[in-house]
Amino acid sequence: MKFHWRLLQGGETDGASRAAMALQRETARPDLAAQIAFCRQAEQLGFTGLLIDIGATKPDPIVLASALGLNTHAIEFIVACRSGLQSPAVFVQQINTLSALTDGRVSLNVVAGHSPAEQRFYGDFLDHEERYTRTGEFLEVCEAFWRHDKPVNHGGRYYAVENGELGSTFVSPRRHRPELLIAGGSAPARELAIAHGDCWMRLPEPPAALEAAARPVLAAGKTVGLRHSIIGAKSRAEALEIAYALREGADRTTPDRQLERNFIARSDSTSFKALYDVSETTEWLTPVLWTGLVRSHGAPAIALVGSADDIAAALIDFKRAGVGQFILSGWPKAQSMQFFGEEVLPRVRRLDQRLAVA
């Protein structure tokens, strides 16, 4: 089981929602001192990687990963990327360069975009389904460059390359290209993961439903990952107090619910919309899987809530359903990561060992 965390953003405050962070100028700027310290903390706690988001209100993830990689030695960087923002050749050249700077500590969180309005900022006017189709072609061309065995020639619907050659290669002792985590809960996202990815990264749901959805991905020899949040404490009662305080704070101090409602109204993300709708009627999907912050903090705020034992057991239930990777977050981000690394992760490892022996 691989555990990753979401990188601290510039100017991030305790309990800040996604929508509120997007309105702050500091979010768009690197905060290297704080972010380097966060990366080193993640290394010490035993996390595999850190997710670096992509978006118009954030720094460029490749450039930021380069700066952070030069100041760390073990942590991997999961760089979010979207097709349609640059040519496959330029993108591969950038990622190859990043791998050389970080000794191969880079993987990709491949997203199709969740906001048509923001996609248009970048000159991309394709709809949801077509963005996934284009991403498949994008990855096909990238793979040809990463194989580095002959000139790349490609004539497709979205991309054309003639005798393409790059001097750089992907630097890694284990892979000829970065690991590809394909994000999205829709059928096109799952098919893209099966065709071109290594891992289908999606939002959680109860283990039985998750197991059924994951079955064709696992049958294709790919893995499944979940992106969600953690709200943990010494006891379940204390964790619930923290969770409800976060929800009350969002209601009381900022218009987070209205901002998120506006975002969902403009988004064409299948999984974000579906989870938002579920959260309007169902607070607990399982005894530990809570939707209480989804309407104010966004779909990735769906959280496992409880003691370290509660959360560890829930993660093992997800593993039994076929999940092998997790991209996590929490509030406050650094303290939540510390709790998970010190309290939850050792428990998960012990339970996982018992599961392997059984």
Stockholm file with secondary structure:
# STOCKHOLM 1.0

chainA/1-358         MKFHWRLLQGGETDGASRAAMALQRETARPDLAAQIAFCRQAEQLGFTGLLIDIGATKPDPIVLASALGLNTHAIEFIVACRSGLQSPAVFVQQINTLSALTDGRVSLNVVAGHSPAEQRFYGDFLDHEERYTRTGEFLEVCEAFWRHDKPVNHGGRYYAVENGELGSTFVSPRRHRPELLIAGGSAPARELAIAHGDCWMRLPEPPAALEAAARPVLAAGKTVGLRHSIIGAKSRAEALEIAYALREGADRTTPDRQLERNFIARSDSTSFKALYDVSETTEWLTPVLWTGLVRSHGAPAIALVGSADDIAAALIDFKRAGVGQFILSGWPKAQSMQFFGEEVLPRVRRLDQRLAVA
#=GR chainA/1-358 SS CEEEEECCCTTCCTTCCHHHHHTCGGGGSCCHHHHHHHHHHHHHHTCCEEEECCSTTSCCHHHHHHHHHTTCSSCEEEEEECTTSSCHHHHHHHHHHHHHHHTTCEEEEECCCSCHHHHHHTTCCCCHHHHHHHHHHHHHHHHHHHHCSSCEEEECSSCEEEEECCSCCCCCSSCSSCCEEEECSSHHHHHHHHHHCSEEEECCCCHHHHHHHHHHHHHTTCEEEEEEEEEEESSHHHHHHHHHHHHHHHHHHSCHHHHHHHHHHHCCCHHHHHHHHHHHHCSBSSSSEECTTHHHHCGGGCEEEEEHHHHHHHHHHHHHTTEEEEEEECSSHHHHHHHIIIIIHHHHHHHHHHHHHC
#=GC SS_cons         CEEEEECCCTTCCTTCCHHHHHTCGGGGSCCHHHHHHHHHHHHHHTCCEEEECCSTTSCCHHHHHHHHHTTCSSCEEEEEECTTSSCHHHHHHHHHHHHHHHTTCEEEEECCCSCHHHHHHTTCCCCHHHHHHHHHHHHHHHHHHHHCSSCEEEECSSCEEEEECCSCCCCCSSCSSCCEEEECSSHHHHHHHHHHCSEEEECCCCHHHHHHHHHHHHHTTCEEEEEEEEEEESSHHHHHHHHHHHHHHHHHHSCHHHHHHHHHHHCCCHHHHHHHHHHHHCSBSSSSEECTTHHHHCGGGCEEEEEHHHHHHHHHHHHHTTEEEEEEECSSHHHHHHHIIIIIHHHHHHHHHHHHHC
//
